[in-house]
Amino acid sequence: MRTVPGFYDTDMFNLVLPLAILLTLHLSLRDGDWRMAVLSGALMAVFAAAWNGWQIIYSIMALSVIIHSLLYRRREPLIFLITSTLLIVLMDPRAIPSIPLGLMKIPVARADPFPDPYANITELQRPGFDDVLMALGPGLLLAGLSGFRSLFRDWRDSIVLPVIILWTLTGAASLLWGIRFSELLTAPLLITSALFLADLGTASRVPPGFRRKLQVAVAIMVVLPSLIISTGQYSALHPRVDDSLLDAADYIRAKTPPDTVVISNWVHGHFFAFMARRPVNFDGRLAYIETAAKRGPGYPLDPRIPGVYREYWQDRALATTDPHLADEILSMLASSGDEAYLEVLNATGDPAGSAVILGDVLAVDGSSRAEYLQDRGLDPAAAGRVASTLSRRSGYVLVTCDRLIDKGYWILYYGNWNFTGKTRKPVYSTGSIVQGWPLRTSDGLLWDGERISFNGLRVSELYLVDGGVRKVGGDPQGGLVAFVLYDRNRTVVLERGYEDSMFARLVLLGNGGGVFRAVMRSRDVTVWEPIRDWNT
């Protein structure tokens, strides 16, 4: 499912290579063949190069080897451990000390006091039981758990026993960090499911003629639900890149200076860096937060650069109702990245207060910024450095598309982040048009020509977007506004306070607020440029 046509991912290695490691180590013990133990260690080293979370499997195998060696005094497991460790260290001398961090890489770089950009990634959210059942498939879960009876009965002397026990417990615990880690639980359940199927083939209480049919039935029960689930997910899969984004990349490459920075949703960062051949604000690794643990003496920038700050500032630019402030924020990101925030942080030592100060000073006229910063407690030298950093100007373009509609909740939530208290969650809903007239949408928006409501709540304004924009008045006391995008069969309902946000203007209405102009449109994708001279 994760390795679809045109999209390469290393997730397939997360199953194939650990299974191969265990198989070859098992064969080395079964046959007394040290060469298979060496091969198993080499496969472990290959796996360490294939996935950043290799430490999980390495730790499981190492602990199992120690347990098995203490009980049975065999040389093959130790050969595996020595071979794998030496090869891994040869590839990266810092690898072994990083093992305690292997179970959870992401929190190594803390987001506080900024919002954590990983929180809006579905696969990294803590799943419920239904989610786990959907990810693994009910057949695999039932057959896998049933196979433990055979594991404890027939494999007591094998290294497979401690490996599967530790692997299963680790896989179950890893689900606390997100459904993404269900892959870790899949592999041991595959093995115990196979043991359960083998048990059925030798069950003495089952008539011989019926055993084979029972095995096939159980195998279908294990495999079929997962196929059905994957097929359903695949049919709903939308390409992250389409012809419209390609048109945007072609335009940027042909019509903008080489140093123009592309500001887009992080999902498309790698795409624009490669296809438009331009620097980007940040990419699919969320500002390289995963590299924070390895930034050291050889790292060319401040070890705090780049960080999670960029997600906040970019969302702040879209959440604000001030187009000029949006331009100042995006200009800061394009010309100096994280430097302005870190300058304020160095001067104050207060991460949350620094974000508030920088947000405030961006709304101040450029000639008054140094004085304003001194009034906020910065010494003249630091205030001058921050003001000088903010005065830089770099060409940039902003790319918006319908994908941002699905992320609108997070844009408004992050963009209005409260650094001194709890952030209020915005009202935000998306739907599709179910009935044209009277208007009815899938998420509860109704309009019959007289009354506009959303699930019984009053709506103050209704924007009808179909080539142009028509505004229909609703209840003046209503706290919501609604947007009906006829040409895209999408609807959006949000709080009235966000009606004039840059998100609503740029993404929903296609309006640059007098500060941005659309220089290229291709279906739902628009390339925006600030209306000013970058050289002044």
C-alpha positions as CSV (number, residue, x, y, z in Angstrom):
1,M,0.0,0.0,0.0
2,R,2.8,2.4,0.8
3,T,4.8,1.6,-2.3
4,V,2.3,2.7,-5.0
5,P,3.2,3.3,-8.6
6,G,5.3,6.5,-8.9
7,F,6.0,6.7,-5.2
8,Y,9.0,5.0,-3.6
9,D,9.1,4.3,0.1
10,T,11.5,2.2,2.2
11,D,8.6,0.8,4.2
12,M,8.7,-2.5,2.3
13,F,12.2,-3.0,3.9
14,N,10.7,-2.8,7.3
15,L,9.1,-6.2,6.8
16,V,11.3,-8.0,4.3
17,L,14.7,-7.3,5.9
18,P,13.8,-8.1,9.6
19,L,12.2,-11.3,8.5
20,A,15.3,-12.2,6.5
21,I,17.5,-11.4,9.5
22,L,15.5,-13.7,11.8
23,L,15.3,-16.5,9.2
24,T,19.0,-16.6,8.5
25,L,19.8,-16.5,12.2
26,H,17.4,-19.3,12.8
27,L,18.9,-21.4,10.0
28,S,22.4,-20.9,11.3
29,L,21.3,-22.3,14.7
30,R,19.3,-25.1,13.1
31,D,22.2,-26.3,10.9
32,G,25.1,-25.1,13.0
33,D,26.3,-22.9,10.1
34,W,28.3,-19.9,11.2
35,R,28.2,-18.5,7.6
36,M,24.4,-18.0,7.9
37,A,25.1,-16.1,11.1
38,V,27.5,-13.8,9.3
39,L,24.9,-13.4,6.5
40,S,22.3,-12.5,9.2
41,G,24.6,-9.9,10.6
42,A,25.2,-8.4,7.1
43,L,21.5,-8.2,6.6
44,M,21.2,-6.3,9.9
45,A,23.7,-3.8,8.6
46,V,21.8,-3.4,5.3
47,F,18.7,-2.8,7.3
48,A,20.5,-0.2,9.4
49,A,21.2,1.7,6.1
50,A,17.6,1.3,4.9
51,W,15.5,2.7,7.8
52,N,16.2,5.3,10.5
53,G,14.4,3.2,13.1
54,W,16.7,0.2,12.7
55,Q,17.7,0.4,16.4
56,I,14.4,-1.1,17.4
57,I,15.1,-4.4,15.5
58,Y,18.8,-4.4,16.5
59,S,17.9,-4.0,20.2
60,I,15.3,-6.8,20.0
61,M,17.8,-9.1,18.2
62,A,20.7,-8.2,20.6
63,L,18.6,-8.8,23.7
64,S,17.3,-12.1,22.3
65,V,20.9,-13.2,21.4
66,I,22.1,-12.5,25.0
67,I,19.1,-14.4,26.5
68,H,19.6,-17.4,24.1
69,S,23.4,-17.4,24.6
70,L,23.1,-17.5,28.4
71,L,20.7,-20.4,28.2
72,Y,22.3,-22.5,25.4
73,R,25.9,-21.4,25.0
74,R,25.7,-21.4,21.2
75,R,28.3,-19.5,19.1
76,E,26.1,-18.6,16.1
77,P,24.1,-15.8,17.8
78,L,27.3,-14.2,19.1
79,I,28.7,-14.3,15.6
80,F,25.6,-12.5,14.3
81,L,25.8,-9.9,17.0
82,I,29.5,-9.2,16.5
83,T,29.2,-9.1,12.7
84,S,26.2,-6.8,12.7
85,T,27.7,-4.4,15.3
86,L,31.0,-4.2,13.5
87,L,29.4,-3.5,10.1
88,I,27.1,-0.9,11.5
89,V,29.9,0.9,13.3
90,L,32.0,0.9,10.2
91,M,29.2,2.6,8.3
92,D,28.5,5.1,11.0
93,P,30.8,5.2,14.1
94,R,28.0,7.1,16.0
95,A,25.4,4.5,15.3
96,I,25.6,2.4,18.4
97,P,25.4,5.2,21.0
98,S,22.1,6.3,19.3
99,I,20.4,3.0,20.0
100,P,18.5,4.2,23.1
101,L,16.9,6.9,20.8
102,G,15.8,4.3,18.3
103,L,12.3,3.7,19.6
104,M,11.2,7.2,19.1
105,K,13.2,9.5,16.9
106,I,10.7,12.3,16.5
107,P,10.6,13.9,20.0
108,V,14.4,14.3,20.0
109,A,13.8,17.7,18.5
110,R,11.3,19.4,20.8
111,A,8.7,21.7,19.3
112,D,7.8,23.6,22.5
113,P,6.7,26.4,22.7
114,F,5.8,26.2,19.0
115,P,3.1,23.8,17.7
116,D,4.3,20.3,16.8
117,P,3.9,19.9,13.1
118,Y,3.8,16.1,13.4
119,A,0.5,16.4,15.4
120,N,-1.5,16.8,12.2
121,I,-0.1,13.7,10.5
122,T,-2.7,11.0,10.8
123,E,-0.3,8.1,10.9
124,L,1.6,9.6,13.9
125,Q,-1.6,10.0,16.0
126,R,-2.4,7.5,18.7
127,P,-4.8,5.0,17.3
128,G,-7.9,3.4,18.8
129,F,-8.6,-0.3,18.7
130,D,-10.7,0.1,15.5
131,D,-7.7,1.8,13.8
132,V,-5.4,-1.1,14.8
133,L,-7.9,-3.6,13.6
134,M,-8.1,-1.8,10.3
135,A,-4.3,-1.5,9.9
136,L,-3.5,-5.1,10.7
137,G,-6.6,-6.8,9.4
138,P,-8.8,-8.9,11.7
139,G,-7.6,-12.1,10.2
140,L,-3.9,-11.4,10.8
141,L,-4.6,-10.3,14.4
142,L,-6.7,-13.4,15.3
143,A,-4.5,-15.9,13.6
144,G,-1.3,-14.2,14.8
145,L,-2.4,-14.4,18.5
146,S,-3.6,-18.0,18.0
147,G,-0.1,-19.0,16.8
148,F,1.5,-18.2,20.1
149,R,0.3,-21.5,21.4
150,S,2.4,-23.3,18.9
151,L,5.3,-20.9,19.5
152,F,5.5,-21.7,23.2
153,R,5.0,-25.4,22.6
154,D,7.3,-26.2,19.7
155,W,9.9,-23.4,19.7
156,R,11.0,-23.3,23.3
157,D,14.7,-23.9,22.4
158,S,14.8,-21.6,19.4
159,I,15.9,-18.0,19.3
160,V,12.7,-17.4,17.4
161,L,10.8,-17.5,20.8
162,P,12.5,-14.6,22.6
163,V,12.6,-12.6,19.3
164,I,8.9,-12.9,18.6
165,I,7.9,-12.2,22.2
166,L,10.1,-9.0,22.4
167,W,9.1,-8.0,18.8
168,T,5.4,-8.3,19.6
169,L,5.6,-6.4,22.9
170,T,7.7,-3.7,21.3
171,G,5.3,-3.5,18.3
172,A,2.3,-3.2,20.6
173,A,4.0,-0.5,22.7
174,S,5.1,1.5,19.6
175,L,1.4,2.0,18.7
176,L,1.4,4.6,21.4
177,W,3.4,6.8,19.0
178,G,1.0,6.3,16.1
179,I,-0.6,3.8,13.7
180,R,2.4,4.3,11.5
181,F,4.2,1.7,13.7
182,S,1.7,-1.0,13.1
183,E,4.3,-2.3,10.6
184,L,6.5,-3.2,13.5
185,L,3.7,-5.4,14.9
186,T,2.8,-7.0,11.5
187,A,6.0,-9.0,11.1
188,P,5.9,-11.1,14.3
189,L,2.2,-11.7,13.7
190,L,2.9,-13.0,10.2
191,I,5.3,-15.6,11.7
192,T,2.8,-16.7,14.4
193,S,0.0,-16.8,11.8
194,A,2.1,-19.2,9.8
195,L,2.7,-21.4,12.9
196,F,-1.1,-21.4,13.5
197,L,-1.7,-22.5,9.9
198,A,0.9,-25.2,10.2
199,D,-0.8,-26.4,13.4
200,L,-4.1,-26.7,11.6
201,G,-2.4,-29.0,9.0
202,T,-1.4,-31.5,11.8
203,A,-4.4,-31.2,14.1
204,S,-5.2,-34.8,15.0
205,R,-8.8,-34.0,16.0
206,V,-9.5,-32.6,12.5
207,P,-10.3,-35.2,9.7
208,P,-7.4,-35.3,7.2
209,G,-9.6,-34.4,4.2
210,F,-10.8,-31.3,6.0
211,R,-7.4,-30.0,7.2
212,R,-6.4,-28.6,3.9
213,K,-9.7,-26.9,3.4
214,L,-9.5,-25.4,6.9
215,Q,-5.9,-24.1,6.2
216,V,-7.0,-22.5,3.0
217,A,-10.1,-20.9,4.7
218,V,-7.9,-19.5,7.5
219,A,-5.3,-18.2,5.0
220,I,-8.1,-16.4,3.1
221,M,-9.4,-15.0,6.4
222,V,-5.9,-13.7,7.2
223,V,-5.2,-12.2,3.7
224,L,-8.6,-11.1,2.3
225,P,-9.5,-8.4,4.8
226,S,-6.2,-6.6,4.4
227,L,-6.6,-6.8,0.6
228,I,-10.1,-5.3,0.8
229,I,-8.9,-2.5,3.1
230,S,-5.9,-1.7,1.0
231,T,-8.1,-1.7,-2.2
232,G,-10.5,0.7,-0.5
233,Q,-7.6,3.0,0.6
234,Y,-6.0,2.8,-2.8
235,S,-9.2,3.8,-4.6
236,A,-9.4,6.9,-2.4
237,L,-5.7,7.8,-3.0
238,H,-5.1,11.1,-4.6
239,P,-1.7,12.0,-6.2
240,R,0.3,14.5,-4.2
241,V,1.5,16.0,-7.5
242,D,-0.6,16.5,-10.6
243,D,-0.4,18.4,-13.8
244,S,-1.5,21.6,-12.2
245,L,1.5,21.5,-9.8
246,L,3.7,20.6,-12.7
247,D,2.4,23.7,-14.6
248,A,3.3,25.8,-11.5
249,A,6.8,24.3,-11.3
250,D,7.3,25.0,-15.0
251,Y,6.2,28.6,-14.6
252,I,8.5,29.2,-11.6
253,R,11.5,27.6,-13.3
254,A,10.9,29.7,-16.5
255,K,9.6,33.0,-15.2
256,T,11.4,33.7,-11.9
257,P,15.0,34.5,-10.9
258,P,17.1,31.5,-9.8
259,D,17.2,32.7,-6.2
260,T,13.4,32.9,-5.8
261,V,12.2,31.0,-2.8
262,V,9.2,28.8,-3.3
263,I,6.8,28.8,-0.2
264,S,4.3,26.0,-0.3
265,N,2.8,23.3,1.8
266,W,5.6,21.1,3.2
267,V,4.3,18.1,1.3
268,H,5.4,19.7,-2.0
269,G,8.8,21.0,-0.9
270,H,10.8,18.3,-2.4
271,F,8.8,18.5,-5.7
272,F,9.4,22.2,-6.2
273,A,13.1,22.0,-5.2
274,F,13.6,19.4,-7.9
275,M,11.1,20.4,-10.6
276,A,11.3,24.2,-10.3
277,R,15.0,24.1,-9.4
278,R,14.5,26.7,-6.7
279,P,15.1,26.9,-3.0
280,V,12.1,26.1,-0.9
281,N,10.9,27.2,2.6
282,F,10.8,23.6,3.9
283,D,10.0,20.2,2.6
284,G,8.5,16.8,3.3
285,R,10.8,16.2,6.3
286,L,9.2,19.1,8.1
287,A,12.2,21.4,8.2
288,Y,14.6,18.4,8.8
289,I,13.5,18.0,12.4
290,E,14.7,14.4,12.2
291,T,18.3,15.6,11.7
292,A,18.4,17.6,14.9
293,A,20.0,14.7,16.9
294,K,22.9,14.5,14.5
295,R,23.7,18.2,14.2
296,G,27.2,18.6,15.5
297,P,30.6,20.2,14.7
298,G,30.3,19.5,11.0
299,Y,26.9,21.1,10.7
300,P,27.3,24.4,8.7
301,L,24.5,26.3,10.5
302,D,23.3,27.0,14.0
303,P,22.3,23.6,15.2
304,R,18.8,25.0,15.8
305,I,18.4,25.8,12.1
306,P,16.1,24.8,10.5
307,G,13.4,24.0,13.1
308,V,9.7,23.7,13.6
309,Y,9.4,27.5,13.7
310,R,8.7,27.6,9.9
311,E,5.4,25.7,10.2
312,Y,4.1,28.3,12.7
313,W,5.2,31.4,10.8
314,Q,3.9,30.1,7.4
315,D,0.5,29.3,9.0
316,R,0.6,32.6,10.8
317,A,0.9,34.4,7.4
318,L,-2.2,32.5,6.2
319,A,-4.2,32.9,9.4
320,T,-3.7,36.7,9.7
321,T,-6.3,39.2,8.3
322,D,-3.5,41.6,7.5
323,P,-2.1,41.1,4.0
324,H,0.9,43.3,4.7
325,L,1.8,41.3,7.8
326,A,1.5,38.1,5.7
327,D,4.0,39.6,3.2
328,E,6.4,40.5,6.0
329,I,6.3,37.1,7.5
330,L,6.8,35.3,4.2
331,S,9.6,37.7,3.2
332,M,11.3,36.9,6.5
333,L,11.1,33.2,5.8
334,A,12.4,33.6,2.3
335,S,15.3,35.9,3.1
336,S,16.5,34.7,6.5
337,G,14.6,31.6,7.5
338,D,14.9,31.1,11.3
339,E,17.6,33.7,12.0
340,A,15.4,36.5,13.2
341,Y,13.6,34.4,15.8
342,L,16.9,32.9,17.0
343,E,18.4,36.4,17.3
344,V,15.5,37.4,19.6
345,L,15.8,34.2,21.5
346,N,19.5,34.7,22.0
347,A,18.8,38.2,23.4
348,T,15.9,37.2,25.7
349,G,16.4,33.5,26.5
350,D,12.6,33.1,26.5
351,P,11.4,30.8,23.7
352,A,7.7,31.7,24.0
353,G,8.3,35.4,24.7
354,S,10.7,35.6,21.7
355,A,8.0,34.3,19.3
356,V,5.5,36.9,20.6
357,I,8.1,39.8,20.3
358,L,9.0,38.8,16.7
359,G,5.3,38.5,15.8
360,D,4.7,42.0,17.1
361,V,7.7,43.6,15.6
362,L,6.8,42.3,12.1
363,A,3.7,44.5,12.2
364,V,5.9,47.6,13.0
365,D,7.2,49.9,10.3
366,G,10.7,48.9,9.3
367,S,12.3,52.2,10.3
368,S,10.9,51.9,13.9
369,R,11.7,48.2,14.5
370,A,15.1,48.7,16.3
371,E,13.6,51.2,18.7
372,Y,10.5,49.0,19.3
373,L,12.7,46.0,20.1
374,Q,14.7,48.1,22.6
375,D,11.4,49.1,24.3
376,R,10.7,45.3,24.6
377,G,13.9,44.7,26.5
378,L,16.6,44.0,23.8
379,D,19.9,45.8,24.1
380,P,20.7,48.2,21.2
381,A,23.1,45.7,19.5
382,A,20.7,42.8,19.5
383,A,17.8,45.1,18.4
384,G,19.9,46.3,15.5
385,R,20.8,42.8,14.4
386,V,17.2,41.7,14.5
387,A,16.0,44.8,12.6
388,S,18.8,44.3,10.0
389,T,17.8,40.7,9.5
390,L,14.1,41.6,9.0
391,S,15.1,44.3,6.5
392,R,16.5,41.7,4.1
393,R,14.5,41.2,1.0
394,S,14.5,38.0,-1.1
395,G,12.2,37.2,-4.0
396,Y,9.6,34.6,-3.2
397,V,6.4,33.1,-4.6
398,L,3.6,31.5,-2.6
399,V,1.9,28.4,-4.1
400,T,-1.7,27.6,-2.9
401,C,-3.9,24.7,-4.0
402,D,-7.0,22.8,-2.9
403,R,-4.9,20.5,-0.7
404,L,-4.7,23.4,1.7
405,I,-8.5,23.2,2.2
406,D,-8.1,19.9,3.9
407,K,-5.4,21.4,6.1
408,G,-7.3,24.6,6.9
409,Y,-8.1,23.6,10.5
410,W,-4.4,23.2,11.3
411,I,-3.5,26.4,9.5
412,L,-5.9,28.4,11.5
413,Y,-5.1,26.5,14.7
414,Y,-1.3,26.8,14.4
415,G,-1.5,30.3,12.9
416,N,-3.2,31.6,16.0
417,W,-1.0,29.7,18.4
418,N,-1.1,31.0,22.0
419,F,2.4,31.0,23.4
420,T,1.3,31.9,26.9
421,G,-1.7,29.6,27.4
422,K,-4.0,27.1,25.8
423,T,-4.7,27.6,22.1
424,R,-8.4,27.7,21.3
425,K,-9.5,25.2,18.6
426,P,-11.2,26.8,15.6
427,V,-14.5,25.8,14.2
428,Y,-13.7,24.4,10.7
429,S,-15.6,22.0,8.5
430,T,-15.3,20.8,4.9
431,G,-17.9,19.1,2.8
432,S,-19.2,18.5,-0.7
433,I,-22.4,19.5,-2.4
434,V,-25.1,16.8,-2.1
435,Q,-28.0,18.8,-3.5
436,G,-27.8,21.9,-5.7
437,W,-31.1,23.5,-4.7
438,P,-32.0,24.0,-2.0
439,L,-28.3,23.8,-1.3
440,R,-27.4,20.9,1.0
441,T,-23.9,19.7,1.7
442,S,-22.4,16.5,3.2
443,D,-21.4,18.2,6.4
444,G,-24.7,19.9,7.2
445,L,-24.7,23.3,5.4
446,L,-28.2,24.3,4.3
447,W,-29.5,27.3,2.2
448,D,-33.0,27.5,0.8
449,G,-32.9,31.1,-0.4
450,E,-34.0,32.6,2.9
451,R,-32.2,30.8,5.7
452,I,-28.6,29.7,5.9
453,S,-27.6,27.3,8.7
454,F,-24.9,24.8,9.5
455,N,-26.1,21.9,11.6
456,G,-28.6,24.2,13.3
457,L,-26.1,27.0,13.9
458,R,-26.6,30.5,12.3
459,V,-24.4,31.5,9.4
460,S,-23.7,35.2,8.9
461,E,-22.4,35.2,5.3
462,L,-22.4,32.8,2.4
463,Y,-19.8,33.1,-0.4
464,L,-20.8,31.5,-3.7
465,V,-17.6,30.9,-5.8
466,D,-18.1,29.9,-9.5
467,G,-15.8,31.8,-11.7
468,G,-16.7,34.9,-9.8
469,V,-17.7,35.5,-6.2
470,R,-21.2,36.3,-5.0
471,K,-22.0,37.2,-1.4
472,V,-25.3,36.2,0.2
473,G,-26.2,37.7,3.6
474,G,-27.4,35.5,6.3
475,D,-28.1,36.1,10.0
476,P,-26.1,39.1,11.2
477,Q,-25.8,37.5,14.6
478,G,-24.3,34.3,13.2
479,G,-20.9,33.3,14.3
480,L,-20.0,31.3,11.1
481,V,-19.3,32.0,7.5
482,A,-19.6,29.5,4.6
483,F,-17.9,29.2,1.2
484,V,-19.4,27.1,-1.6
485,L,-16.9,26.4,-4.3
486,Y,-19.1,25.2,-7.1
487,D,-16.3,24.6,-9.6
488,R,-14.5,22.3,-7.2
489,N,-17.5,20.7,-5.5
490,R,-16.1,21.7,-2.1
491,T,-17.6,23.7,0.8
492,V,-15.9,25.2,3.8
493,V,-17.5,26.5,7.0
494,L,-15.4,28.5,9.5
495,E,-15.6,31.0,12.2
496,R,-16.6,34.6,11.3
497,G,-13.3,35.8,12.8
498,Y,-11.4,34.1,10.0
499,E,-13.6,35.5,7.2
500,D,-11.0,37.9,6.1
501,S,-8.0,35.7,6.8
502,M,-5.4,35.3,4.1
503,F,-6.3,31.6,4.0
504,A,-9.9,32.5,3.1
505,R,-8.8,35.2,0.6
506,L,-6.0,33.3,-1.2
507,V,-7.2,29.6,-1.0
508,L,-11.0,29.9,-1.1
509,L,-11.7,33.2,-2.9
510,G,-8.6,33.6,-5.0
511,N,-8.1,37.2,-3.8
512,G,-4.7,38.6,-3.0
513,G,-6.0,41.4,-0.7
514,G,-4.2,44.0,-2.8
515,V,-0.8,42.8,-1.6
516,F,-0.4,39.6,-3.7
517,R,-1.2,39.0,-7.3
518,A,-1.9,35.7,-9.0
519,V,0.8,35.3,-11.7
520,M,-0.2,31.8,-12.8
521,R,-3.3,29.7,-12.4
522,S,-3.8,26.1,-13.4
523,R,-7.1,24.6,-12.2
524,D,-6.9,24.6,-8.3
525,V,-3.2,25.7,-8.2
526,T,-2.2,29.4,-8.0
527,V,1.2,31.0,-7.9
528,W,1.1,34.3,-6.0
529,E,3.7,37.0,-6.0
530,P,4.0,40.0,-3.7
531,I,3.1,43.3,-5.4
532,R,6.3,45.2,-4.7
533,D,9.8,45.8,-5.9
534,W,12.0,43.2,-4.3
535,N,15.1,45.3,-4.9
536,T,13.9,48.3,-2.8
